Protein backbone atom coordinates (compact mmCIF):
# COMPACT_ATOMS: atom_id res chain seq x y z
CA UNK A 1 0.00 0.00 0.00
CA UNK A 2 1.22 3.45 -0.84
CA UNK A 3 1.68 5.85 2.05
CA UNK A 4 1.17 9.35 0.69
CA UNK A 5 2.16 10.91 4.02
CA UNK A 6 5.71 9.57 3.86
CA UNK A 7 8.15 11.75 1.92
CA UNK A 8 11.21 10.80 -0.13
CA UNK A 9 14.40 12.85 -0.40
CA UNK A 10 12.77 15.25 -2.89
CA UNK A 11 9.83 15.89 -0.53
CA UNK A 12 7.33 13.90 -2.63
CA UNK A 13 5.36 10.89 -1.47
CA UNK A 14 7.19 7.73 -2.68
CA UNK A 15 6.03 6.69 -6.16
CA UNK A 16 4.19 9.96 -6.73
CA UNK A 17 6.65 12.27 -8.37
CA UNK A 18 4.23 14.54 -10.24
CA UNK A 19 0.58 15.51 -10.43
CA UNK A 20 -0.10 13.06 -13.27
CA UNK A 21 0.99 10.13 -11.07
CA UNK A 22 -1.15 11.42 -8.22
CA UNK A 23 -4.20 11.66 -10.49
CA UNK A 24 -3.58 8.14 -11.86
CA UNK A 25 -3.29 6.82 -8.31
CA UNK A 26 -6.55 8.53 -7.31
CA UNK A 27 -8.26 7.13 -10.42
CA UNK A 28 -7.20 3.60 -9.42
CA UNK A 29 -8.52 4.20 -5.91
CA UNK A 30 -11.85 5.35 -7.36
CA UNK A 31 -12.06 2.25 -9.58
CA UNK A 32 -11.33 0.00 -6.59
CA UNK A 33 -13.99 1.82 -4.57
CA UNK A 34 -16.55 1.36 -7.36
CA UNK A 35 -15.73 -2.36 -7.63
CA UNK A 36 -16.04 -2.88 -3.89
CA UNK A 37 -19.32 -0.94 -3.78
CA UNK A 38 -20.75 -3.08 -6.59
CA UNK A 39 -19.63 -6.33 -4.94
CA UNK A 40 -21.17 -5.20 -1.63
CA UNK A 41 -24.49 -4.45 -3.35
CA UNK A 42 -24.51 -7.89 -5.00
CA UNK A 43 -23.63 -9.52 -1.67
CA UNK A 44 -26.43 -7.69 0.15
CA UNK A 45 -28.98 -8.75 -2.46
CA UNK A 46 -27.90 -12.39 -2.36
CA UNK A 47 -27.81 -12.50 1.44
CA UNK A 48 -31.52 -11.61 1.60
CA UNK A 49 -32.23 -15.20 0.52
CA UNK A 50 -30.22 -16.69 3.40
CA UNK A 51 -32.12 -18.01 6.40
CA UNK A 52 -31.72 -15.18 8.90
CA UNK A 53 -34.61 -15.41 11.33
CA UNK A 54 -35.48 -18.18 13.75
CA UNK A 55 -38.37 -18.63 16.12
CA UNK A 56 -38.96 -21.65 18.34
CA UNK A 57 -41.86 -22.77 20.51
CA UNK A 58 -41.81 -25.84 22.78
CA UNK A 59 -45.16 -27.28 23.79
CA UNK A 60 -47.04 -30.31 25.04
CA UNK A 61 -49.78 -31.34 22.58
CA UNK A 62 -51.17 -33.90 25.04
CA UNK A 63 -51.38 -32.34 28.52
CA UNK A 64 -52.10 -35.66 30.20
CA UNK A 65 -48.85 -37.20 28.94
CA UNK A 66 -45.24 -36.03 29.39
CA UNK A 67 -43.70 -32.57 29.20
CA UNK A 68 -42.88 -29.98 26.56
CA UNK A 69 -41.06 -32.39 24.25
CA UNK A 70 -42.79 -31.20 21.06
CA UNK A 71 -41.65 -28.10 19.20
CA UNK A 72 -42.17 -25.83 16.20
CA UNK A 73 -39.25 -24.01 14.60
CA UNK A 74 -39.65 -21.33 11.93
CA UNK A 75 -36.64 -20.49 9.73
CA UNK A 76 -37.10 -17.44 7.49
CA UNK A 77 -35.12 -15.19 5.16
CA UNK A 78 -35.20 -11.37 5.04
CA UNK A 79 -38.51 -11.43 3.14
CA UNK A 80 -40.11 -13.84 5.67
CA UNK A 81 -39.93 -16.77 3.27
CA UNK A 82 -38.79 -20.18 4.48
CA UNK A 83 -40.44 -23.00 6.40
CA UNK A 84 -41.81 -24.07 9.75
CA UNK A 85 -40.87 -27.48 11.12
CA UNK A 86 -43.00 -29.14 13.80
CA UNK A 87 -42.21 -32.26 15.80
CA UNK A 88 -44.95 -33.97 17.83
CA UNK A 89 -43.38 -36.22 20.42
CA UNK A 90 -45.35 -39.26 21.60
CA UNK A 91 -44.19 -42.08 23.85
CA UNK A 92 -44.28 -44.62 21.05
CA UNK A 93 -43.38 -42.37 18.12
CA UNK A 94 -42.40 -38.97 16.86
CA UNK A 95 -44.09 -37.19 13.95
CA UNK A 96 -42.43 -34.38 12.03
CA UNK A 97 -44.20 -31.91 9.73
CA UNK A 98 -42.72 -29.23 7.47
CA UNK A 99 -44.74 -26.43 5.89
CA UNK A 100 -43.49 -23.75 3.48
CA UNK A 101 -43.83 -20.11 4.50
CA UNK A 102 -44.12 -17.23 2.03
CA UNK A 103 -44.20 -13.62 3.24
CA UNK A 104 -44.89 -14.87 6.78
CA UNK A 105 -47.89 -17.04 5.78
CA UNK A 106 -48.42 -20.63 4.70
CA UNK A 107 -50.93 -22.05 2.27
CA UNK A 108 -51.30 -24.95 4.72
CA UNK A 109 -53.29 -24.69 7.91
CA UNK A 110 -50.99 -23.73 10.78
CA UNK A 111 -51.29 -24.73 14.40
CA UNK A 112 -51.17 -22.08 17.12
CA UNK A 113 -47.60 -23.13 17.94
CA UNK A 114 -46.51 -22.87 14.31
CA UNK A 115 -48.02 -19.39 14.05
CA UNK A 116 -46.25 -18.42 17.28
CA UNK A 117 -42.91 -19.70 15.96
CA UNK A 118 -43.34 -17.73 12.72
CA UNK A 119 -44.30 -14.56 14.64
CA UNK A 120 -41.28 -14.93 16.93
CA UNK A 121 -38.99 -15.27 13.89
CA UNK A 122 -40.52 -12.23 12.20
CA UNK A 123 -40.40 -10.05 15.32
CA UNK A 124 -36.81 -10.73 16.33
N, C-alpha and C positions, 0 to 999 in steps of 0.2 A: 504494500500500500504506500502511496506517495504521501509524504508529510509536507504540506505546503508551508508549514510554520518554521521548518528547519531551513537554514540558509547555507549556501556553499560559499566559497572564498570570494565570489563576485557579488555576494549579497542577494542572489536569486534562490528561490526554492530549488532543490535538486531536481533535474530533469525538466525544469520549466525555465528556459533561458530567455524566451521572448513572449510577447502577447499572443502570437499565433499558437504556440504550444499550450499556453494557458487556456485559450479558447477551445482547442482540440480536446484537452483534458476535461474541461467542463462539459463538452458535447458528449464525450463517452460516459461521464457521470449521469447525464440526463438520459441517455439511452438505457443505461443500467437501471435507473430509477423507473423508467417506463416499462421495461421488461418485468421487473419485480412487481410493480403495481398490477400489471396484467395477470401474472401468475397468481398473485394473491386474490384477485377477483375470481379467477377460475376455481381456485381452491375453495373459496367461500361458497361458491355456487354448488360445487360438488359435495361439500360437507353437509349441506342441507339435507341430503338423502341419507346420511348416516343416522343410526339409531342414537338419539341424544337424551331422550326422556324416559324415565322409568317410574312406574308406580306399582306398589305391591300391597295386597290386602290378604291377611290370613284370616281364616274363618272356620267355623264348625257347621257343616251343612246338616248335621244330625245331632241336635243338642243332647239327646239321651245317650249318645255313644262318643267316647273319646274327647280329645281337645281340639285346638285350632291347628289341625294338621293339613287342612286343605288351603289352597291359595289361588289367587289370581294375580298375574303379572302383566302389565301393559308396557310394551316397548314401542316408542314412537320416534319419528324424525322431527325436524324443525316445523314441518307442515302438519303435524299430528297424524301422520300416516304410519302404519306399522301393523301390530297384531297384539291381541290379548291372549294369554295362555292361562288356562285354569286346570287345576288338579284337584279332583275330589278323592280324598283318602277314605277308604273303608277298611275294616279289619281284614277282609278276605281279598280285597283288590284295590286298585287305584285306577281311576279314569282320568284321562287328560284330553282337554279340548282346546283347540286353537281357532280363533276367529280373526279375520282381517279387519283392520280399522282404517278408514279413510276420512280425513279431516275431523278426527275425533269421534266418528260414528261408525257403526257396523251395520251391514245389511242383514246380519243375523240377530236374533233376539239375544239381548245381553241380560245376565243376572245382575242383581244389585251390586254384588261384589266386583263383577267385571266393570260395571259403570264406575264404581268407586276407584278402581285401579286406574282406569283411563283418566278420570278427573284428577287424580293425584299426579299422574305423569304430566298432564297438561299444565297444571297449576304449580309446578315446581318453581 
